[in-house]
Amino acid sequence: MNLETLYWVKTPATVSLGTVALLGHQVTLSATARSVSWSFGDGATGVSEGPGRPFGPNDHCHTATCPDWFGHTYTKTGTFTVNAVVNWTGTYSADGQPAQPIQGTVAGPAATIPMQVLQARGVLVPNPTSTR
């Protein structure tokens, strides 16, 4: 509680959808995860740019919030249902020409996961190394 929880969606930022023949032309399609719409289960919502990225063992953050990651700070304990919807944009290329944008976005299916938020408290004890 009161610590930022980092969120990301485990999907590539860009996915190649392959090449198909269409009216005698070779058309290549790709989709990009432009943003993710989040609902954190405590009434708060947010939108991340792209799918985000996980926090790894070699990453460092020395503040209450980590500016290079996407997260949410819960202010109360409980079990919350977190929802994420990836918003995709697309591009196409015909016969090897430069990629062109496809207008609009497509929302993917919602991914849902329960999140349990607990609280811990530190307790000072006198002489903790004593062997009484």
KOLPASE-324338 format. One record per residue: residue in one letter; residue number from 1; x, y, z of N, C-alpha, C, O in turn. Coordinates in nm, 3 decimals, padded with zeros to 5 digits, always signed. Layout:
N
+---+-----+---------+---------+---------+---------+---------+---------+---------+---------+---------+---------+---------+---------+
: r :   k :    n_xx :    n_yy :    n_zz :   ca_xx :   ca_yy :   ca_zz :    c_xx :    c_yy :    c_zz :    o_xx :    o_yy :    o_zz :
+---+-----+---------+---------+---------+---------+---------+---------+---------+---------+---------+---------+---------+---------+
: A : NUM :       X :       Y :       Z :       X :       Y :       Z :       X :       Y :       Z :       X :       Y :       Z :
...
+---+-----+---------+---------+---------+---------+---------+---------+---------+---------+---------+---------+---------+---------+
END
This chain:
132
+---+-----+---------+---------+---------+---------+---------+---------+---------+---------+---------+---------+---------+---------+
: r :   k :    n_xx :    n_yy :    n_zz :   ca_xx :   ca_yy :   ca_zz :    c_xx :    c_yy :    c_zz :    o_xx :    o_yy :    o_zz :
+---+-----+---------+---------+---------+---------+---------+---------+---------+---------+---------+---------+---------+---------+
: M :   1 : +00.084 : -00.117 : +00.000 : +00.000 : +00.000 : +00.000 : +00.090 : +00.124 : +00.000 : +00.192 : +00.127 : +00.068 :
: N :   2 : +00.051 : +00.224 : -00.075 : +00.124 : +00.350 : -00.090 : +00.259 : +00.333 : -00.158 : +00.344 : +00.422 : -00.148 :
: L :   3 : +00.281 : +00.222 : -00.226 : +00.397 : +00.202 : -00.313 : +00.345 : +00.180 : -00.453 : +00.241 : +00.116 : -00.472 :
: E :   4 : +00.416 : +00.231 : -00.551 : +00.373 : +00.215 : -00.688 : +00.380 : +00.068 : -00.731 : +00.481 : +00.001 : -00.709 :
: T :   5 : +00.273 : +00.019 : -00.790 : +00.268 : -00.114 : -00.850 : +00.287 : -00.095 : -00.999 : +00.211 : -00.021 : -01.062 :
: L :   6 : +00.387 : -00.160 : -01.057 : +00.417 : -00.143 : -01.199 : +00.336 : -00.240 : -01.283 : +00.318 : -00.357 : -01.246 :
: Y :   7 : +00.285 : -00.192 : -01.396 : +00.203 : -00.273 : -01.485 : +00.257 : -00.268 : -01.628 : +00.309 : -00.166 : -01.672 :
: W :   8 : +00.243 : -00.381 : -01.698 : +00.274 : -00.390 : -01.840 : +00.195 : -00.506 : -01.897 : +00.146 : -00.591 : -01.823 :
: V :   9 : +00.182 : -00.507 : -02.028 : +00.113 : -00.616 : -02.098 : +00.219 : -00.695 : -02.172 : +00.301 : -00.638 : -02.245 :
: K :  10 : +00.218 : -00.826 : -02.155 : +00.319 : -00.911 : -02.219 : +00.280 : -00.937 : -02.364 : +00.224 : -01.041 : -02.397 :
: T :  11 : +00.311 : -00.840 : -02.449 : +00.289 : -00.850 : -02.593 : +00.395 : -00.768 : -02.663 : +00.439 : -00.666 : -02.609 :
: P :  12 : +00.439 : -00.808 : -02.782 : +00.533 : -00.723 : -02.855 : +00.468 : -00.589 : -02.890 : +00.347 : -00.581 : -02.910 :
: A :  13 : +00.549 : -00.484 : -02.897 : +00.496 : -00.353 : -02.932 : +00.445 : -00.352 : -03.076 : +00.346 : -00.286 : -03.106 :
: T :  14 : +00.511 : -00.426 : -03.165 : +00.467 : -00.436 : -03.304 : +00.465 : -00.583 : -03.345 : +00.557 : -00.659 : -03.314 :
: V :  15 : +00.359 : -00.622 : -03.415 : +00.340 : -00.759 : -03.459 : +00.323 : -00.760 : -03.610 : +00.240 : -00.687 : -03.664 :
: S :  16 : +00.401 : -00.843 : -03.679 : +00.383 : -00.859 : -03.823 : +00.268 : -00.955 : -03.847 : +00.265 : -01.065 : -03.792 :
: L :  17 : +00.173 : -00.914 : -03.929 : +00.058 : -00.999 : -03.960 : +00.076 : -01.074 : -04.091 : -00.014 : -01.146 : -04.135 :
: G :  18 : +00.193 : -01.058 : -04.153 : +00.225 : -01.134 : -04.273 : +00.191 : -01.060 : -04.402 : +00.148 : -00.945 : -04.402 :
: T :  19 : +00.213 : -01.132 : -04.511 : +00.190 : -01.079 : -04.645 : +00.085 : -01.164 : -04.715 : +00.089 : -01.287 : -04.707 :
: V :  20 : -00.009 : -01.098 : -04.783 : -00.114 : -01.167 : -04.857 : -00.121 : -01.111 : -04.999 : -00.084 : -00.996 : -05.023 :
: A :  21 : -00.168 : -01.192 : -05.091 : -00.191 : -01.145 : -05.228 : -00.331 : -01.085 : -05.233 : -00.428 : -01.148 : -05.192 :
: L :  22 : -00.341 : -00.963 : -05.284 : -00.470 : -00.894 : -05.292 : -00.476 : -00.822 : -05.426 : -00.402 : -00.726 : -05.450 :
: L :  23 : -00.566 : -00.867 : -05.513 : -00.585 : -00.807 : -05.645 : -00.454 : -00.796 : -05.723 : -00.427 : -00.696 : -05.790 :
: G :  24 : -00.372 : -00.900 : -05.712 : -00.247 : -00.904 : -05.785 : -00.133 : -00.829 : -05.720 : -00.026 : -00.816 : -05.780 :
: H :  25 : -00.152 : -00.779 : -05.599 : -00.047 : -00.706 : -05.526 : -00.012 : -00.782 : -05.399 : -00.097 : -00.849 : -05.341 :
: Q :  26 : +00.114 : -00.771 : -05.357 : +00.158 : -00.828 : -05.231 : +00.141 : -00.722 : -05.122 : +00.205 : -00.617 : -05.127 :
: V :  27 : +00.054 : -00.749 : -05.026 : +00.023 : -00.652 : -04.921 : +00.073 : -00.707 : -04.787 : +00.036 : -00.817 : -04.746 :
: T :  28 : +00.156 : -00.628 : -04.721 : +00.210 : -00.665 : -04.591 : +00.140 : -00.583 : -04.484 : +00.125 : -00.461 : -04.498 :
: L :  29 : +00.096 : -00.650 : -04.377 : +00.023 : -00.584 : -04.268 : +00.100 : -00.597 : -04.137 : +00.167 : -00.697 : -04.113 :
: S :  30 : +00.091 : -00.494 : -04.053 : +00.146 : -00.502 : -03.918 : +00.055 : -00.425 : -03.823 : -00.018 : -00.335 : -03.863 :
: A :  31 : +00.061 : -00.464 : -03.696 : -00.018 : -00.398 : -03.592 : +00.076 : -00.351 : -03.482 : +00.173 : -00.419 : -03.449 :
: T :  32 : +00.047 : -00.233 : -03.426 : +00.128 : -00.176 : -03.319 : +00.040 : -00.150 : -03.197 : -00.068 : -00.091 : -03.208 :
: A :  33 : +00.087 : -00.194 : -03.081 : +00.017 : -00.166 : -02.955 : +00.043 : -00.020 : -02.920 : +00.146 : +00.014 : -02.862 :
: R :  34 : -00.052 : +00.066 : -02.957 : -00.034 : +00.210 : -02.940 : -00.048 : +00.253 : -02.794 : +00.028 : +00.337 : -02.745 :
: S :  35 : -00.145 : +00.194 : -02.724 : -00.168 : +00.230 : -02.583 : -00.242 : +00.116 : -02.515 : -00.293 : +00.024 : -02.579 :
: V :  36 : -00.247 : +00.123 : -02.381 : -00.324 : +00.028 : -02.303 : -00.412 : +00.107 : -02.209 : -00.364 : +00.195 : -02.136 :
: S :  37 : -00.542 : +00.077 : -02.210 : -00.638 : +00.140 : -02.118 : -00.649 : +00.050 : -01.995 : -00.680 : -00.068 : -02.007 :
: W :  38 : -00.623 : +00.107 : -01.878 : -00.619 : +00.032 : -01.753 : -00.733 : +00.072 : -01.660 : -00.771 : +00.189 : -01.655 :
: S :  39 : -00.786 : -00.024 : -01.588 : -00.878 : -00.002 : -01.477 : -00.819 : -00.079 : -01.360 : -00.803 : -00.201 : -01.368 :
: F :  40 : -00.786 : -00.011 : -01.251 : -00.711 : -00.072 : -01.142 : -00.796 : -00.138 : -01.034 : -00.742 : -00.194 : -00.939 :
: G :  41 : -00.927 : -00.131 : -01.048 : -01.015 : -00.198 : -00.954 : -01.049 : -00.119 : -00.830 : -01.135 : -00.160 : -00.751 :
: D :  42 : -00.982 : -00.005 : -00.811 : -01.011 : +00.079 : -00.694 : -01.079 : +00.209 : -00.735 : -01.084 : +00.305 : -00.658 :
: G :  43 : -01.131 : +00.212 : -00.857 : -01.197 : +00.332 : -00.909 : -01.106 : +00.417 : -00.996 : -01.154 : +00.505 : -01.068 :
: A :  44 : -00.977 : +00.392 : -00.992 : -00.881 : +00.469 : -01.073 : -00.861 : +00.401 : -01.209 : -00.870 : +00.279 : -01.222 :
: T :  45 : -00.833 : +00.484 : -01.309 : -00.803 : +00.435 : -01.444 : -00.679 : +00.506 : -01.494 : -00.634 : +00.605 : -01.436 :
: G :  46 : -00.623 : +00.456 : -01.602 : -00.506 : +00.519 : -01.662 : -00.484 : +00.465 : -01.801 : -00.541 : +00.363 : -01.840 :
: V :  47 : -00.401 : +00.534 : -01.876 : -00.366 : +00.491 : -02.012 : -00.214 : +00.496 : -02.023 : -00.152 : +00.600 : -01.998 :
: S :  48 : -00.154 : +00.383 : -02.060 : -00.009 : +00.380 : -02.081 : +00.020 : +00.391 : -02.230 : -00.060 : +00.350 : -02.313 :
: E :  49 : +00.134 : +00.446 : -02.261 : +00.178 : +00.455 : -02.400 : +00.245 : +00.322 : -02.435 : +00.344 : +00.285 : -02.372 :
: G :  50 : +00.192 : +00.251 : -02.532 : +00.246 : +00.121 : -02.567 : +00.219 : +00.018 : -02.458 : +00.147 : +00.047 : -02.362 :
: P :  51 : +00.276 : -00.104 : -02.472 : +00.247 : -00.209 : -02.376 : +00.323 : -00.197 : -02.245 : +00.294 : -00.270 : -02.150 :
: G :  52 : +00.420 : -00.106 : -02.238 : +00.500 : -00.094 : -02.117 : +00.611 : -00.197 : -02.115 : +00.633 : -00.269 : -02.213 :
: R :  53 : +00.681 : -00.205 : -02.002 : +00.789 : -00.302 : -01.990 : +00.802 : -00.345 : -01.845 : +00.771 : -00.269 : -01.753 :
: P :  54 : +00.848 : -00.469 : -01.825 : +00.864 : -00.517 : -01.687 : +00.984 : -00.454 : -01.619 : +01.075 : -00.404 : -01.685 :
: F :  55 : +00.984 : -00.458 : -01.489 : +01.095 : -00.413 : -01.406 : +01.183 : -00.534 : -01.381 : +01.138 : -00.632 : -01.322 :
: G :  56 : +01.309 : -00.529 : -01.425 : +01.397 : -00.644 : -01.415 : +01.497 : -00.633 : -01.302 : +01.507 : -00.530 : -01.236 :
: P :  57 : +01.573 : -00.741 : -01.279 : +01.669 : -00.744 : -01.168 : +01.783 : -00.641 : -01.183 : +01.845 : -00.605 : -01.083 :
: N :  58 : +01.810 : -00.594 : -01.303 : +01.916 : -00.495 : -01.322 : +01.863 : -00.352 : -01.330 : +01.940 : -00.259 : -01.351 :
: D :  59 : +01.731 : -00.334 : -01.313 : +01.670 : -00.202 : -01.316 : +01.674 : -00.140 : -01.176 : +01.678 : -00.211 : -01.076 :
: H :  60 : +01.673 : -00.007 : -01.172 : +01.680 : +00.063 : -01.044 : +01.581 : +00.180 : -01.044 : +01.565 : +00.249 : -01.145 :
: C :  61 : +01.517 : +00.199 : -00.932 : +01.428 : +00.313 : -00.911 : +01.441 : +00.350 : -00.764 : +01.415 : +00.267 : -00.677 :
: H :  62 : +01.480 : +00.473 : -00.736 : +01.505 : +00.514 : -00.598 : +01.403 : +00.616 : -00.548 : +01.428 : +00.689 : -00.453 :
: T :  63 : +01.287 : +00.619 : -00.614 : +01.183 : +00.713 : -00.574 : +01.052 : +00.637 : -00.553 : +01.043 : +00.519 : -00.587 :
: A :  64 : +00.952 : +00.704 : -00.499 : +00.822 : +00.639 : -00.474 : +00.753 : +00.598 : -00.603 : +00.678 : +00.500 : -00.604 :
: T :  65 : +00.777 : +00.672 : -00.711 : +00.725 : +00.634 : -00.842 : +00.842 : +00.625 : -00.938 : +00.940 : +00.699 : -00.926 :
: C :  66 : +00.832 : +00.535 : -01.034 : +00.941 : +00.512 : -01.129 : +00.903 : +00.574 : -01.263 : +00.816 : +00.520 : -01.332 :
: P :  67 : +00.965 : +00.686 : -01.301 : +00.920 : +00.759 : -01.420 : +00.934 : +00.685 : -01.552 : +00.865 : +00.721 : -01.648 :
: D :  68 : +01.019 : +00.584 : -01.562 : +01.035 : +00.513 : -01.688 : +00.943 : +00.392 : -01.701 : +00.952 : +00.318 : -01.799 :
: W :  69 : +00.857 : +00.371 : -01.604 : +00.762 : +00.260 : -01.606 : +00.622 : +00.314 : -01.583 : +00.604 : +00.428 : -01.539 :
: F :  70 : +00.521 : +00.230 : -01.614 : +00.383 : +00.269 : -01.592 : +00.332 : +00.200 : -01.467 : +00.352 : +00.079 : -01.451 :
: G :  71 : +00.268 : +00.274 : -01.379 : +00.221 : +00.213 : -01.256 : +00.104 : +00.286 : -01.194 : +00.055 : +00.387 : -01.245 :
: H :  72 : +00.062 : +00.231 : -01.082 : -00.050 : +00.285 : -01.005 : -00.020 : +00.266 : -00.858 : +00.036 : +00.163 : -00.818 :
: T :  73 : -00.057 : +00.363 : -00.776 : -00.036 : +00.354 : -00.632 : -00.171 : +00.332 : -00.562 : -00.260 : +00.416 : -00.570 :
: Y :  74 : -00.183 : +00.219 : -00.496 : -00.304 : +00.188 : -00.419 : -00.293 : +00.254 : -00.282 : -00.187 : +00.253 : -00.220 :
: T :  75 : -00.403 : +00.312 : -00.237 : -00.403 : +00.382 : -00.109 : -00.481 : +00.307 : -00.001 : -00.492 : +00.354 : +00.112 :
: K :  76 : -00.536 : +00.190 : -00.037 : -00.603 : +00.108 : +00.064 : -00.579 : -00.039 : +00.031 : -00.546 : -00.075 : -00.082 :
: T :  77 : -00.594 : -00.123 : +00.132 : -00.572 : -00.266 : +00.115 : -00.699 : -00.332 : +00.060 : -00.808 : -00.275 : +00.066 :
: G :  78 : -00.683 : -00.452 : +00.008 : -00.797 : -00.528 : -00.043 : -00.759 : -00.606 : -00.167 : -00.644 : -00.605 : -00.211 :
: T :  79 : -00.857 : -00.675 : -00.223 : -00.838 : -00.747 : -00.348 : -00.910 : -00.670 : -00.457 : -01.029 : -00.641 : -00.445 :
: F :  80 : -00.838 : -00.637 : -00.562 : -00.891 : -00.556 : -00.671 : -00.878 : -00.633 : -00.802 : -00.788 : -00.715 : -00.817 :
: T :  81 : -00.969 : -00.608 : -00.895 : -00.962 : -00.669 : -01.027 : -00.905 : -00.566 : -01.124 : -00.964 : -00.460 : -01.145 :
: V :  82 : -00.790 : -00.597 : -01.181 : -00.723 : -00.508 : -01.275 : -00.760 : -00.552 : -01.417 : -00.751 : -00.670 : -01.450 :
: N :  83 : -00.801 : -00.455 : -01.500 : -00.834 : -00.481 : -01.641 : -00.741 : -00.401 : -01.730 : -00.708 : -00.286 : -01.702 :
: A :  84 : -00.699 : -00.465 : -01.839 : -00.615 : -00.398 : -01.939 : -00.669 : -00.428 : -02.078 : -00.700 : -00.543 : -02.110 :
: V :  85 : -00.682 : -00.323 : -02.160 : -00.727 : -00.337 : -02.299 : -00.622 : -00.271 : -02.387 : -00.598 : -00.151 : -02.376 :
: V :  86 : -00.560 : -00.350 : -02.477 : -00.461 : -00.296 : -02.569 : -00.532 : -00.233 : -02.687 : -00.622 : -00.293 : -02.745 :
: N :  87 : -00.492 : -00.112 : -02.722 : -00.547 : -00.038 : -02.836 : -00.445 : -00.044 : -02.949 : -00.334 : +00.008 : -02.937 :
: W :  88 : -00.483 : -00.109 : -03.059 : -00.393 : -00.137 : -03.170 : -00.416 : -00.041 : -03.287 : -00.529 : -00.002 : -03.316 :
: T :  89 : -00.307 : -00.003 : -03.352 : -00.313 : +00.067 : -03.480 : -00.243 : -00.022 : -03.583 : -00.172 : -00.115 : -03.547 :
: G :  90 : -00.264 : +00.008 : -03.710 : -00.205 : -00.078 : -03.812 : -00.142 : +00.000 : -03.925 : -00.167 : +00.119 : -03.944 :
: T :  91 : -00.057 : -00.071 : -04.000 : +00.002 : -00.018 : -04.122 : -00.005 : -00.125 : -04.229 : -00.015 : -00.244 : -04.200 :
: Y :  92 : +00.000 : -00.080 : -04.355 : +00.006 : -00.173 : -04.467 : +00.111 : -00.123 : -04.566 : +00.141 : -00.004 : -04.573 :
: S :  93 : +00.163 : -00.215 : -04.641 : +00.259 : -00.183 : -04.747 : +00.223 : -00.269 : -04.867 : +00.205 : -00.390 : -04.854 :
: A :  94 : +00.213 : -00.207 : -04.984 : +00.181 : -00.280 : -05.107 : +00.305 : -00.288 : -05.196 : +00.368 : -00.187 : -05.225 :
: D :  95 : +00.337 : -00.407 : -05.238 : +00.446 : -00.432 : -05.332 : +00.579 : -00.372 : -05.286 : +00.655 : -00.319 : -05.368 :
: G :  96 : +00.607 : -00.378 : -05.157 : +00.735 : -00.333 : -05.104 : +00.749 : -00.183 : -05.087 : +00.858 : -00.136 : -05.053 :
: Q :  97 : +00.644 : -00.108 : -05.109 : +00.647 : +00.038 : -05.090 : +00.652 : +00.070 : -04.940 : +00.629 : -00.018 : -04.858 :
: P :  98 : +00.683 : +00.196 : -04.905 : +00.684 : +00.233 : -04.763 : +00.548 : +00.208 : -04.698 : +00.443 : +00.218 : -04.761 :
: A :  99 : +00.552 : +00.175 : -04.569 : +00.430 : +00.146 : -04.493 : +00.342 : +00.271 : -04.484 : +00.390 : +00.383 : -04.470 :
: Q : 100 : +00.212 : +00.247 : -04.493 : +00.111 : +00.353 : -04.482 : +00.022 : +00.323 : -04.362 : -00.008 : +00.206 : -04.335 :
: P : 101 : -00.022 : +00.425 : -04.289 : -00.108 : +00.400 : -04.173 : -00.248 : +00.357 : -04.216 : -00.300 : +00.400 : -04.319 :
: I : 102 : -00.307 : +00.273 : -04.134 : -00.449 : +00.236 : -04.148 : -00.523 : +00.322 : -04.047 : -00.487 : +00.324 : -03.929 :
: Q : 103 : -00.625 : +00.393 : -04.090 : -00.697 : +00.486 : -04.002 : -00.769 : +00.413 : -03.889 : -00.819 : +00.302 : -03.908 :
: G : 104 : -00.773 : +00.476 : -03.772 : -00.847 : +00.425 : -03.658 : -00.765 : +00.332 : -03.570 : -00.649 : +00.303 : -03.597 :
: T : 105 : -00.830 : +00.286 : -03.465 : -00.769 : +00.191 : -03.372 : -00.866 : +00.076 : -03.349 : -00.986 : +00.088 : -03.373 :
: V : 106 : -00.811 : -00.035 : -03.303 : -00.892 : -00.152 : -03.268 : -00.858 : -00.189 : -03.124 : -00.741 : -00.206 : -03.090 :
: A : 107 : -00.959 : -00.202 : -03.040 : -00.938 : -00.243 : -02.901 : -00.939 : -00.395 : -02.895 : -01.031 : -00.460 : -02.944 :
: G : 108 : -00.836 : -00.450 : -02.835 : -00.829 : -00.595 : -02.817 : -00.919 : -00.638 : -02.702 : -00.981 : -00.554 : -02.637 :
: P : 109 : -00.926 : -00.768 : -02.678 : -01.007 : -00.817 : -02.566 : -00.945 : -00.776 : -02.432 : -00.823 : -00.759 : -02.422 :
: A : 110 : -01.028 : -00.761 : -02.332 : -00.979 : -00.723 : -02.199 : -00.906 : -00.839 : -02.134 : -00.951 : -00.954 : -02.141 :
: A : 111 : -00.794 : -00.809 : -02.073 : -00.722 : -00.905 : -01.989 : -00.749 : -00.865 : -01.845 : -00.742 : -00.747 : -01.810 :
: T : 112 : -00.780 : -00.961 : -01.761 : -00.819 : -00.934 : -01.623 : -00.735 : -01.018 : -01.528 : -00.710 : -01.136 : -01.554 :
: I : 113 : -00.693 : -00.957 : -01.418 : -00.617 : -01.030 : -01.317 : -00.652 : -00.974 : -01.179 : -00.666 : -00.853 : -01.163 :
: P : 114 : -00.666 : -01.062 : -01.078 : -00.689 : -01.010 : -00.943 : -00.558 : -00.959 : -00.883 : -00.451 : -01.013 : -00.909 :
: M : 115 : -00.568 : -00.855 : -00.803 : -00.451 : -00.794 : -00.739 : -00.481 : -00.779 : -00.591 : -00.577 : -00.712 : -00.554 :
: Q : 116 : -00.399 : -00.842 : -00.507 : -00.418 : -00.830 : -00.363 : -00.318 : -00.730 : -00.308 : -00.197 : -00.744 : -00.328 :
: V : 117 : -00.368 : -00.629 : -00.241 : -00.284 : -00.524 : -00.183 : -00.284 : -00.543 : -00.032 : -00.389 : -00.542 : +00.032 :
: L : 118 : -00.165 : -00.561 : +00.023 : -00.149 : -00.581 : +00.167 : -00.072 : -00.465 : +00.226 : -00.019 : -00.380 : +00.154 :
: Q : 119 : -00.067 : -00.462 : +00.358 : +00.009 : -00.358 : +00.426 : +00.102 : -00.424 : +00.526 : +00.061 : -00.517 : +00.596 :
: A : 120 : +00.225 : -00.377 : +00.532 : +00.323 : -00.427 : +00.629 : +00.370 : -00.310 : +00.712 : +00.373 : -00.195 : +00.667 :
: R : 121 : +00.405 : -00.340 : +00.835 : +00.454 : -00.236 : +00.925 : +00.585 : -00.282 : +00.987 : +00.598 : -00.397 : +01.029 :
: G : 122 : +00.680 : -00.192 : +00.993 : +00.806 : -00.222 : +01.059 : +00.792 : -00.204 : +01.208 : +00.719 : -00.115 : +01.254 :
: V : 123 : +00.860 : -00.286 : +01.284 : +00.858 : -00.277 : +01.429 : +01.002 : -00.269 : +01.479 : +01.085 : -00.354 : +01.447 :
: L : 124 : +01.031 : -00.167 : +01.557 : +01.164 : -00.153 : +01.615 : +01.171 : -00.240 : +01.740 : +01.084 : -00.236 : +01.826 :
: V : 125 : +01.276 : -00.318 : +01.748 : +01.296 : -00.403 : +01.867 : +01.430 : -00.368 : +01.930 : +01.527 : -00.340 : +01.858 :
: P : 126 : +01.437 : -00.368 : +02.061 : +01.565 : -00.335 : +02.126 : +01.664 : -00.452 : +02.110 : +01.627 : -00.568 : +02.126 :
: N : 127 : +01.787 : -00.419 : +02.079 : +01.895 : -00.516 : +02.071 : +01.857 : -00.641 : +01.991 : +01.851 : -00.750 : +02.048 :
: P : 128 : +01.831 : -00.630 : +01.861 : +01.783 : -00.743 : +01.784 : +01.885 : -00.856 : +01.767 : +01.848 : -00.966 : +01.727 :
: T : 129 : +02.012 : -00.829 : +01.796 : +02.112 : -00.936 : +01.781 : +02.138 : -01.010 : +01.911 : +02.222 : -01.099 : +01.915 :
: S : 130 : +02.067 : -00.975 : +02.016 : +02.083 : -01.042 : +02.144 : +02.037 : -01.187 : +02.135 : +01.943 : -01.218 : +02.062 :
: T : 131 : +02.104 : -01.275 : +02.209 : +02.069 : -01.419 : +02.206 : +01.999 : -01.462 : +02.333 : +02.025 : -01.571 : +02.382 :
: R : 132 : +01.914 : -01.383 : +02.386 : +01.843 : -01.418 : +02.509 : +01.765 : -01.542 : +02.496 : +01.700 : -01.584 : +02.591 :
+---+-----+---------+---------+---------+---------+---------+---------+---------+---------+---------+---------+---------+---------+
END
